[in-house]
Amino acid sequence: MFLWLVLGPRTATADIIAAALLGLAGISDWLDGKLARMLNQTSRLGQLLDPLADRLYIGATIIALGVRGIIPWWLFGVILAREMVVSLALFGVLRRRTDYDALQVSFVGKAATLCLMYAFPLLFLGAHGGITAEVVRIIGWAFAGWGVALYWWAALLYVSEIRDLVKGAATS
């Protein structure tokens, strides 16, 4: 629905609804995780699928915003490069062992995802004219800058964790 609203009609109303959907998706992702932990309803499947859902959310959003010219393609490239680094490292683990536990989600990773989930709707709304849009765009870019920096920091933490998994598999 979000992709259709962003790439299809290209009207102010469609953009507002798309931004609202984007915001609601971010809130529901956070709430889902919070409730699962609070109610002790976590599962291995959830631990594996939640990061995948986050990647799909971020991927679809940056592609749509890139196609619309709302974000520059270098931002898409920086985020894509991060995903490739982590994916290649995970592929290295899967080649060596299939019984590994899900990677531990770090506070840095959660903060990065949260920043990006704030940034994208704000950048989207900030792409329209007016002083309010300008302020929203500036705030959106602040969240995007922090989000990308934290996203890469989290990637380095994941690569370190993956390296430790591979070393553990080699010694056992």
N, C-alpha and C positions, 0 to 999 in steps of 0.2 A: 504494500500500500504506500509506504514511504517513498520508495523508488518511483512509483507511478506518479505520485503527487509532485515530486521534485522534477522529474524528467518529462512528464506529460504536459499538463495544462499551463504551467509557468504563469500562474496568476497570483496576485497577492493573497487571495483567500486560500488557494492550494498551498502556498508557501507557509502560511500561518498554521494550517492544519498539519502539514508535514513537520514543521518545527515542534508542534505540540506532541505529535506521535513520537518524534525523536526523544523529546524530554521524558515522556511517559515510559518509553522503553528503558531509558536509563534509570528512572526511578524504580520501575518494576524489577529490573535486574538487581539493584541494590537491595530492595525489600525482600526479594526471593532469597538471596543469600543470608540476609540478616535473620529472617524468620527460620530458615533451615537450621542455622546454627543455634538460635535461641530455643527452638523446639526439639533440638537434637535429631533432626530429620535429614542429616547429611548422608550421602551414599557415594560410593566410588564412581558410579555412573554420573552423578551430579558434579563431582569434582572434575571429571573429564569433559563433560558437556558444557559447563558454565564458561570456562575460558574459550571454548570453541564458539559459543554464542556471542561472547564479547568480541572476538575476532571478526565474526560475520557482521556484527553491528558496525564496528569501526570500518571494516572493509567496504561494505555497501555505502556507508555514509561518505567516506572520502572519495569514492568513485563518483557518486552522484554530485557531490559538491565540486569536484574537479571538472566534471563534464559541464556543469553550469558556470564554471569560471569563478566560483565563490572562493575556492582555495587554490593556491598555486600548485602546479604539478610537482614542485620540489617537495612539498609537504607530503603528498601522496608517496613520493619516492622514499623519503626518510622513514615513513611508517612501514612501507612495504619492505624496505631493506631490513628493518628490525624484525619483522615477521619471518623473513627468510633466514636470518641468522639463528633465531630460536628454532625454526622448523628443521634446518639442517642439523643443528645440534641434537634435536630429538630423534631425527632419523638415524644419527650415529648410535644413539642408545638402543633404538629398536633393532638395529642390525646385530647388536651384541646380546640383548636380552629382551624378553617380552613380559617378564613378570615384575617390572618396576612399578613402584607406587606412583600415583599422580604427583607431579611437581608441587611443592609447597607454594601456595600463593603468598607472596610477600605483601607487607603493608605498602611498600613502594609501588608494586604492581597494581594494587587496588587504588592507590592515590592517582597513579597515572591514568588508569581507565576512567576514574571519576572525573579527572580534569578534562580528558578528551570528550567524555559524555556531556560535560558542561559546555565545552568549547564549540562543538559542532552546531548545536541549535543556535547558539549566540552568533556564530559566524554567519549562519544561514539567515537569521533575522537581520543581522547587521549589513547584509548585502543590499538592502533597500535604502532609499533616500531618506534624508532628514537628520536632524541633530541627534535624535534618540537612537537611530540606527548607527550613527557614528560612535556613540558611547558604547552601545551594545557590541559593536565590532571590535573596539579596543579591548573591552573586557574579554570577549571571545578569544582574541589573539593572546592575551595574557594567559588564559587557561590553556590554549593550544601550546604555547611555548613551554610552560611548566609540564604539561602532559607529555609532550614529546621528550623532554629531558628525562622525566621520571620513567617514561616508557623504555628508553634506552638503558637507564640504570637498572630497571627490573630485568631487562634482557640479559645484562651482564650477570646479574644474580642467578638467573635461570641457567645460563651457560656454565657458571661455576658449579651449580647444583648438578647439572647434567655431567660435567666432568668428574665430579665426585662419584656419581652413580656408575660411570664407566670404569673408574679406578676400582670401585668396590666389586664390580663384576669381574674384573681382571684378577683380583686377589682371591676371589672365592672359588 
